[in-house]
């Protein structure tokens, strides 16, 4: 466990899956955690309550991750409420997939607006407020670096997130701020369940990994917590792939 005592962290899309696991992990490491949600207030409240029951501090904020204005307002509100910002985790995303010849403009917009435009908007605002030696961690995907049928637009959005992080890392490095991307492989969440009874692709995806299984949200949260900590002070502009050897 890293010591994040006194740090303020914002986790977008923190009401479920990887976001919820990350919010809980950063709080367990000592950070005051702000988490955003869009349409799941009960789930967000459950995460806040779980953190409080474990002795941590958290607050939930409603924000539309596809709206640049909402993302900017979210960052400003967190800074106002908690006196600053040290860690930004851009986790909010949508998973719209399908064959390229059937992919709609609406699905294209959903992928880009939330994953890429949303991350850009929070980074743009956070850059004005992050304390020196702050941390930005973006959530990418293994499909940002390798082709997979049906994942072209999702992968393109996540690849954009990764190159955005590299460029911003060079812009903000003079202040000691690091900017990195975590690329998860198949992770057991409600968006991509590991149960073959719920997900017809689960067995195939698990079989593509060297470890022969799905990862857990907690395993991704551990990687994010490392990049958010002082232990990763010399890691920036990097892409950390956490996929059980899927792309080895």
N, C-alpha and C positions, 0 to 999 in steps of 0.2 A: 504494500500500500504506500502511496506517495502522500506527502504532507501538503495539502492545499489549504491549510488553515488561513483564514483571512482573505482568500480569493473569492471573487464573484464570477460565476460561470453562467452562461446562457446556452441552453441546448434547445435548438429548434426541433419541432416534431417530437417532443419529449413525452408524449402521453402513452406510447406503446412501443413494443419491439426494441430495436437497438437504442432509440432515443430514451426510452424509459430506463433501460438498463444502464445507460451512460449517466443519466441524471442521478440515479441511485448510487452509482460508483463514485462519482465526483463528490457527492454529498458525504458519502462514507469516508472519503479521503480528507474531508474537512471544509470543502467549498460551500458557500451559500449558492444555491442553484435556482436559477430562473428557467422555467421550461415553457415552451409555447405549444399550443394546440390549435386546431382549426374547428373540428366538428365533434370532438370527444371530450366534453367537459367532465363527465363522470370518470373517465379513464385518467384524465389529468389530475383530478382531485385524488384518485386512488394512489397515484404516484407520490403526490405531495404528502398524503397521509402516511404512506409507508416510510418515506424519508423522515418525517417527524417522529414516528414511532421508533425509528432506529436512532434517534437522537440528533438528526440533522436538521437543516433549515432549507426550505424550498418554497417557491411561489409560482403559480401557474398564470399564464397570460394567453388570452385568445388573440390569434393573428392569422391572417390569410397568407400563407407562405408564397402564394403566386402574385401577391401585390407588393411592388416595390415600396409604396407609401406605407403599407402596414408593417413591412419588415423594418423600415427605418424608424417608424414610431415605436416599434417593439424595443429596439436597441436603446432609444432615448429614454423610454419609460423605465427599463431595467436600470440604466445608469442613474436616473433620478431617484428611484426607489432604494437603491442599494449603495449609492455613493461612488460608483465606478464600475469598471468591467475589466476582468483579467483574462477570461477564457471564453471563446466563442466556438461552439460546435455546430456546424451546419449539417444537420441530420435530416431535416424535412425533405421529403421526396415523394414521388408517385411512381408506380410501376405499371406503366402502360406499354404492353407489348403486342406483337402480332406481325404477320407477314407484311412486307413493305408494300405490296400491291393492294393490301386491304387497310392500311393504316390511314386513319382520318386526320384531317388538319387539327381537329379538336384534341386528339390524343397526342399529336406532335406538340401542340402548344402546351398541354398539361405537363409533359416531360420537361420541356425547356423552361417554362415559366417557374415551376417550383424548384427543380434541381439546380438549374444554372442561373436563371435570372434572380431567383430568391437568394441563392448563396451570394451572388454579386451584390445585391442590395444590402444584405446584412453586413458583408465585409466593408462595403463603401461607408456605411454609417459607423461601424465599429472602429474603423481606422481613425476616426476623429476622436474616439473616446477611450480606446484601450490604453491601459497603463503600460509604461515601458516594461519590457520583458514579458509581454502578454503572449497568449497562445491562440491560434486559429487552427481548428481541425475540421476539414471537410470530409464528408462521406462520399466516396466514389463507388466503384463496383469493379469486379474482375472483368466485366464485359466492356469496360472502358479501354482495355488493353488487348482484348482478344474477341474475335467475332463469334457470335452465337445466333443461330436462327431466331428471328422474331424480336431480337433485342437491339436492332440497329439504332433507333432513335433514343432509346434509354441509354445505350452505351455512348452515343454521341454526346448526350447531355452530361454524363458522368466524366467523359474525357475532357469536356470543356471545363468542368469543375477542377480537374487536376491541373490543367495548364494555367487556369486562373490562379490557383494556389502558388504555382512556381513563380509567376510574374509578381504577385503581391509579396511573396517572400523576399524578393530582391528589393522591392520598394520599402518595406517596413523593417528590414533587417538592421538598419542603423539604429533603431530604437530597441533592439534586442527581441523584437516580436518575431516568433516563428510561425510559419504557415505550412501545413502539411495535409496530405490526403490519405485516408485509410480506404483500401479497396477490399470490401468483404466478398467472400465467395458465397456459396449457398448457406444461408443462416435460417434457423428455425424460428420464423415469426409468422404472424397471421397473414402477411403478404406472400410468404413462400414457405408454407408448412412442410415439415419433414415427414409427416404422416402420409404414406402412399394412398391411404384411404381418402385423404383430403386433397392430395396433390398428385396427379398422374405422372408428373415429371420427377418426383422426389427420389425414387430409386435410381433413376438415370443420373441425376445430378450428384447424389451421394457417391455413386460408382465412379464418377469422374475425378474425385478427390483421391489423393494419396492415402488419406486416413480412412477412406471408405465411409464417411459420415458427414452429416450436416454440422456446422458450427452452431454455437449458442450466442445469443445476444450478449451475454456476460463476457464471452471471450473477445468480442469486438470492443466492448466497453473497456476491457483491460488495456487493449492497444491504444484506445483514445486517451485513457487516463495517463498512460506513459507519455504520450506526446504532449499532454497538457501539463506535465510536471517539470520540475527543475532538472530531472534526470535527462530530459530531451532538449536541454538548452542549446546544444550544438547540432540539432537535427532540424533542418528547414528546407522547404522546397522539395521534400521527399514524398515518395509514394510507398506506403507500407501495405503490402498485400497480405491479407489474413484469410486464406482460402483453403486450408487443409491440404495444400499441395495441388490444387486443381490446375493451376497454370505453370506448375514446375516443369 
